[in-house]
């Protein structure tokens, strides 16, 4: 089989229905399967989807495995040469899947690729979760072509060149199934947010490239399962950024990098107080408490990750937070291009 499309799902009948309908309306290849992994939905949405789209494979988990665990359950049952991971809150365009498949077929050095991801509501604007491909700074703060923090760029075709990127968005990306198996899938410790960055980091350490393919276009609503600016979203983002940092960073400048990263978090906490964003403030505090409590677990994860010794070119050697908030660099091309 050529392709497996894996959709982790937790509640939202209309989202899942519209996503599946959009796939079938826009795909032209025959040799594929769709696997929906239901993360303990309570609204009967997965069963209803199976009734409406009987050709899908429905896998049900007895607990909510999150994005990482749900994707892993689907991937371990996938028969395709290639695997597409896809959020249930996406809508699609003609041949977006074929463009990704053809790119991997024609570029044997590429291990994974993502489409251009635009916002499903403001369709002329890059989406927060993926844009035209992801990057990261040395403190493990992610950013994308088309979005720095909350500044979203209009799509004026300024990023319509296929380009090597650091990470592909979990909203929609394709990867070779053999590489998933070699990497032993997503790390379940993340639950949601940044697990795709971790996977892409390890993929590059094996020598594979990750690319943005702008001829492939997907629209993404975003923040449908975990709501925007909630305590949970802030907590997982801050906690998981630290996990990513401690697990994968090749060096810590004899501890100085860790101290600088902690200072950046304190600056974020002060900013949260000034803006009365108490969800973010509490999230930073609780993420630090989690890190302290689980320090030995993190140390074990780092020691087991032999790929961390690889030095990667696409990590930005500055601080994207300092550039954005203090140097007033609001657009990606002020950083990288």
Number of C-alpha atoms within 10 A of each C-alpha: 12 14 24 24 24 27 27 25 29 25 19 18 18 13 19 24 19 16 19 23 16 16 20 11 12 16 16 13 12 9 10 16 19 21 22 27 27 28 22 18 20 11 12 13 20 26 16 14 20 15 11 13 15 11 11 16 17 18 16 19 15 9 12 16 22 22 26 22 25 28 25 22 21 25 24 13 13 21 15 19 15 25 27 28 24 22 25 29 24 24 22 24 15 16 17 22 27 14 18 27 23 10 20 19 12 10 10 10 12 19 24 29 29 34 29 29 30 27 22 19 12 13 15 13 20 27 30 25 24 30 31 31 30 24 21 21 16 20 26 24 20 21 23 26 27 28 24 21 16 8 14 20 20 16 19 10 8 12 19 14 12 17 16 18 23 26 32 30 30 23 25 27 26 28 25 19 23 14 16 19 12 10 15 12 20 24 17 16 14 22 18 20 21 26 25 23 23 21 19 25 23 19 23 22 18 15 12 16 21 26 26 32 23 23 14 20 22 26 25 27 20 21 14 15 15 14 12 12 13 14 20 16 19 21 23 20 21 21 23 23 23 22 22 21 21 21 21 23 21 15 17 14 9 8 9 11 15 17 13 13 18 15 12 16 17 15 13 16 20 14 14 17 14 10 9 11 15 15 17 24 21 17 22 24 16 17 20 18 13 13 16 12 11 11 13 11 12 19 12 11 17 19 13 11 12 13 19 19 12 17 13 15 9 16 17 19 11 13 17 25 21 12 15 18 11 9 10 11 16 20 19 21 12 11 15 10 7
